[in-house]
Amino acid sequence: MEWYERFLVKENWVKKSAEIEGNLYDRLKEISEKEIEASVNKIIDACINDLQLQEKIIIYKKEDNEINVARSVIIRESMYKKLEDMREKYGISISKLINIAIRAGIEKYDKK
C-alpha cells in the first residue's frame, strides 16, 4: 500500500446532533484515547461507512440504566447522505442508525 492510499479524499464534513448511548460513546472515547490514532468523530464516520443493513435489521434493546445523550457529531457529507437514504428505506431514525453503526463497529473492533 502506498502512503497516499491511507488517506481519504477531501470531502466536506457536516455537524449534526444525534442521541448516542452513553456506554457506546464511552467505549469510543476509550478507543480514541488509548488504542488508535483517530478522533471519536472519525471513528463514528468509519463505523457509518462500514454499516451495511440487510433485509433483517437488528435493533438492540437499550439497557434499563442506559442514558442517551445528545451529542454533536461531525461526519462526511457522503456518510450523512447514506444515513438519510437508510432512514427513508428502513424508517429508522438517524440517531438509531448511528447507534447501530457504532455498536456493530465496536463489536467488530473488539473481536479482532
N, C-alpha and C positions, 0 to 999 in steps of 0.2 A: 504494500500500500504506500502510495506517495504521500508526503507530508500534507499537501493541499487537499487530499481526499478525506482528511479527518475533520474538515470543517464544512458547515452548511453554507449554501449560497445566501447572500444577503437578502433579507426579507423584512417587511415592516412587522412590528410587534404591536399587539393591541392589549390594552389593560381592561380587564373585566372583573366583576365581582362574582364570587362563587362561594357557596357554603361547602366547606371541606370538613370532613370528620376529623376531630382532634387527634385521634391516635394515628391516622394516616399522615397528617401534617407533621406530627412529632417524629414519625419514622423518616419522612422525607428530610427533615432538618438534620437528623442524626446522620443519614447517608451523606448529605451535603457537607456537613461539618467534619466528619471523621473518616469517610470512606472513598468518596470520589470527588474530583475537581469539577463541580458543577453547582450552580445555584439551585434552589428549590424550584424556581420558575422554569429553569431549563430542564430539570428532571420531569416536572409536570408536562411540559411540552413534549418531551420524548415519550412519556407514557401515553399521551394522546396520540402521537404519531404511530405508536405500536398497537393501539387499540383496534381490534378487528371484531366487530359484532356480527354474529351469525343469526340465523333464524331463531335460535334459542338463546335468550339473554338471561344471564344470572343476575338477579337483584339480591344483594346481600341484606340480611336483617341487621339493622342498627342495634348495637348493644344498648341495654337499658340505661346505662350511666354515660353513654357517649353523647357528646355535645358537638353539634355542627357550628362552626364559627365562620362568619362571612369574612372572606379574605380577598384582597385584590391579587389577581394572578395576571401575569404578563406572558402571553403566548403568541406564536407566529400567526399571522392572518390566515394562512392556509389551514392551520390546525383549528382555528375558530370556525372557519368555513366547514371543515369536516364535522365539527360538533353540531353546527346548525343543520347540516344535512342529516345527521343521525337523529337529531331531535325531531325533525319533520318525519323521518321514515319510521321511527320506533315510538314516538310520543313520550320520550323520556326527557326530563329537564336537563339543561346543560350542566347544572351543578351535579346532578346524579351521574351523568355521563363522565364528568371529570373524576368523581369519586370511584366509579367503576374502573376507569383507566388507571388511576393511581393504585388501587388495590391490586389489579392484575399485574401492573408493573412491579410493585413491591414483592408480590408473591414470586414472580419470575426471577427477580433480582436475588431474593433470599434463597432460592433453590439452586442457584448457580454453583 
